Amino acid sequence: MRIEIEIAGDVVEWQELLNGTRTATIEGVSADGAWTLVGGVTWNIGLAENTGEGDLTLTASDGDELFGTLVNGDVAEIEGATGDADHAMRLRYEIDGGSGRYESVAGEATAEGTLSRGGFEGRWRVELADR
């Protein structure tokens, strides 16, 4: 099963640590109201840039959920950015279950989009198979 979702929303928490680690917690809804997303992503902007940790919960309008754990990705500042979006993100998650009709699925989700302290937008592509 393949699901494509365009979601925009708020960055409800943004942290910058002295060691160069940044963390963003995001919450948003698809334009059609069919999906809600809650997630987080942590990345390092120091000597070794990487996206290290994160999670994802996608909730369908009927309440059934998909859960994912960040496998890898990139979050990088957009040079010369003007406007709201100042970071580009490309993320890959392992879907490791869910609830309701998604309880026995596994798969992968990828995301591409933009991120700033105030908000985010992107496209999530989810590939699922029964376990």
N, C-alpha and C positions, 0 to 999 in steps of 0.2 A: 504494500500500500504506500502510495506517495501523497504527501500533503505539502502544499506550499502556502505560506502565511506571510503576509506583509503586516508588520506591527510597528507602531510608533507609540512613544510614551515618555515617561519621566525617569530621570535618574534621581532616585529618592535618597541615595546616600553616595557621597564621593569622598574618599579618603586618600590623602597623600602622606606617606611616611618618609622619614628622613633618609631611609636607605634606598629610596627610589621606587618603592612599591606603591602602586595605585590600585584602588579597589572601587568598583562602581556596582551599585545595586539598582536594577532596572525593573520597572513595572509598566506594562502597556496593554493595549487592546487593539485587535485588528479593526480595520475600518468598517467591516460588516458586522462586528460584534460577535463573531463566531468563536474567537479565541482570545484568551487572556494569557499574558506571559509574565512570569516573575523569575528573575534570575540574578546572578552575580558573576562578575569576572574580575580577576586580579592579574595585574601584569607589572613587569619591572621595566623601568626606563633607565636603569643604571648601565654598568659596563656590559652586562649580558642581558640584552632585551629579550623578554619572552613573556608569554601568557601562560601563567602557571596553574591557576585554580579557577573553578567556577561551577555553577550548576544552573539548571533550567527546569522550570515547571511550566508546561503548557496545559491550560485548562479549556476544554471545549465548553460551548454554551450549555450543554446538558450536564456539566459537572464532571465528566470523565477526564482523567489527567494522564499526561505523559511526563516522565521524570528523566532527566539527563545529567550527565557529569561531563565537564569539559575535558577533552582529550588533548587538544592543542589549539593554537590559534595565534593571531597577531592583532595587537592593538597598537596603532602608531599615530603620532601627531601628523596632521596634514599640513605640510609646509605652505605658508602663505595663505592659510585658510581665512576667509572673510565670511562672516555670518555665524550662525549658531554651531554648526558641526565643525569640530576641530580635531577629531580623531576618526580614523578609519578602522573598522574591525572586520576580521575574518575569523570565524570560530568554528570548531568541530566538536560535537558532543556525542557521547555514546548514550543511546537511549536504553535504559536498564529497567524498564517496567513502567507501570502506571496503575491506574484504577479503572473500574468499570470495564468497558469494552477493550481498553488498552492494558489490562492487567497481565496478560501473557504475551506481550510483544517485546521485541528487542530490535535494535536498529541504530541508525545514525541520524543526526541532525547537523546541518551546516547553516551558518548565518553569515551574511554580508551586509554591512551597513555603516552608519555613522553614529558617533557618540560625542556628547559634550557634557559639561557639568549639569546642564539643565534638562537634557533630553536625549533620546535616541530614536533611530528609525532603521528598519532593515527588513530583509527577506529571510525567513527560515524555511529550509527545505528538509523535510523529514521523510526518511525511508524506513519502513517498518516491515517486519516479518514475524509470524508466530513462532514462539519458542518450541 
